[in-house]
């Protein structure tokens, strides 16, 4: 039996989450989904220029897991560019230190681990949840979808 996936720590969420190739009819475009943690791996390694060990530590995963994540991300982006596919960024198995939510019904405060946690409380299932931080980043990210 496979081990359960460990949540990957993510610090960055993009403002733009969809890219479409120019000059191709929309009905012919296939979509590639790039997970949030895959984008984070590419950002840390390719833009921040951190070592593999530093990246793995920041994401709270092993070096091998980090390598698997970045390999998957690069393959997806490369195939999308070569085949003329759109790229949608979203989903995955991640957690963030930026945002904690509060359930207004059961009063629990929880960290967002899945996309669905932004919309319903993992404790009681209530949809009456709000972001507990007042930071500008948090408000923008929570309103996005």
C-alpha positions in Angstrom: 0.0 0.0 0.0 1.4 3.4 -1.0 2.1 6.0 1.7 -0.3 9.0 1.8 0.9 12.1 0.1 2.4 14.7 2.5 1.2 18.2 2.1 3.8 20.4 0.3 4.4 23.9 1.8 3.7 26.7 -0.7 4.5 30.4 -0.3 3.4 31.8 -3.7 0.1 32.0 -5.5 0.0 33.5 -9.0 -2.3 36.4 -10.0 -2.7 34.8 -13.5 -3.8 31.1 -13.4 -4.6 30.4 -17.1 -2.5 30.6 -20.2 -3.9 30.0 -23.7 -1.8 29.6 -27.0 -2.4 32.3 -29.5 -3.9 31.6 -33.0 -5.5 28.2 -32.2 -9.3 27.8 -32.2 -10.5 27.4 -28.7 -12.4 24.2 -29.5 -9.1 22.5 -30.5 -7.1 23.5 -27.4 -6.4 20.8 -24.8 -5.7 21.8 -21.2 -2.8 20.9 -19.0 -3.2 21.3 -15.3 -0.1 22.5 -13.4 -0.6 22.0 -9.6 0.2 24.8 -7.2 3.1 22.8 -5.7 4.6 22.2 -9.1 4.6 25.9 -9.9 6.2 26.5 -6.5 8.9 24.0 -7.2 9.7 25.7 -10.5 9.7 29.2 -8.9 12.0 28.1 -6.1 14.5 26.3 -8.3 14.4 28.2 -11.6 13.6 31.8 -10.4 14.9 31.9 -6.8 17.9 29.8 -7.8 17.8 27.8 -4.6 19.6 24.4 -4.4 17.5 21.2 -4.5 18.1 20.7 -0.8 17.0 24.3 0.0 13.9 23.9 -2.1 12.9 20.6 -0.5 13.4 22.2 2.9 11.2 25.2 2.0 8.5 22.9 0.7 8.8 20.5 3.7 9.4 17.4 1.5 12.4 15.1 0.8 14.9 15.9 -1.9 13.6 13.0 -4.0 10.0 14.2 -3.7 11.1 17.7 -4.7 12.8 16.3 -7.7 9.7 14.3 -8.7 7.6 17.4 -8.3 9.8 19.6 -10.5 10.3 16.9 -13.1 6.5 16.6 -13.4 6.1 20.4 -13.6 8.7 20.8 -16.3 7.3 17.9 -18.4 3.8 19.4 -18.2 5.0 22.9 -19.2 7.2 21.6 -22.0 4.5 19.4 -23.5 2.0 22.3 -23.3 4.4 24.6 -25.1 5.3 22.0 -27.8 1.7 20.8 -28.3 0.0 24.2 -28.1 -2.1 23.3 -25.0 -3.5 25.8 -22.5 -2.1 25.7 -19.0 -4.3 26.0 -16.0 -2.7 26.5 -12.6 -4.6 25.1 -9.6 -5.2 22.2 -7.3 -2.7 19.8 -5.7 -1.6 18.7 -2.3 -0.4 21.8 -0.6 -0.6 23.8 2.6 0.4 27.4 3.2 1.4 29.5 6.2 -0.2 32.6 4.7 -3.9 31.9 5.3 -5.9 30.4 8.1 -9.7 30.3 7.9 -12.3 30.5 10.7 -15.6 28.7 10.7 -18.3 31.0 11.9 -20.5 28.1 12.9 -18.2 25.9 15.0 -15.6 28.6 15.6 -12.7 26.4 14.6 -9.6 28.0 13.0 -7.9 25.8 10.4 -5.2 26.0 7.8 -6.1 25.6 4.1 -4.8 22.2 3.0 -7.0 21.7 -0.1 -8.8 24.1 -2.4 -12.1 23.0 -1.0 -11.1 24.2 2.5 -11.5 27.8 1.3 -15.2 27.1 0.9 -16.2 24.7 3.6 -15.0 23.9 7.2 -13.2 20.5 7.3 -14.5 20.0 10.9 -18.2 20.6 10.5 -18.7 21.0 6.8 -20.3 24.5 7.1 -19.9 26.9 4.2 -19.9 29.8 6.6 -16.1 30.4 6.6 -13.9 33.4 6.3 -10.2 34.2 6.1 -9.0 35.0 9.5 -6.1 37.3 8.4 -6.6 40.8 7.2 -3.5 40.9 5.0 -4.0 42.2 1.4 -2.5 39.0 0.0 -5.0 36.9 1.8 -8.0 39.0 0.7 -6.9 38.9 -2.9 -6.3 35.1 -2.9 -9.5 34.3 -1.1 -11.7 36.4 -3.5 -10.1 35.0 -6.6 -12.3 32.0 -7.2 
